[in-house]
Amino acid sequence: MVNVVWDEDTCFESGDCCSLLPKVFRFEDDKLVIDTSGASEEAIRDAVSRCPSGALRIEE
């Protein structure tokens, strides 16, 4: 499974990732919770690439 890393300092909480894949990305107590079991690797990679702030990245 793919490993997604979130940079809290870079994120401006546009919510794009949560809108695209709500089963993978959600905010709880101002922290992004990531559950990569909620979608395919391809869908997750696509959502990460669409992050407008660049706060999400795939760790290989």
JOQUIFEN-V317950 format. One record per backbone hydrogen bond with DSSP energy under -0.5 kcal/mol. CO is the residue of the C=O (numbers start at 1). NH is the residue of the N-H. Records with the same first field share a line. If there is no record, write none. Layout:
CO: NH  NH
This chain:
2: 4
3: 59
5: 57
6: 8
7: 10  11
15: 19
16: 20
17: 21
21: 24  25
24: 35
26: 33
28: 31
31: 28  33
33: 26
34: 36
35: 38
36: 39
40: 44
41: 45
42: 46
43: 47
44: 48
45: 49
46: 50
47: 50
48: 51
51: 54
55: 7
57: 5
58: 60
59: 3
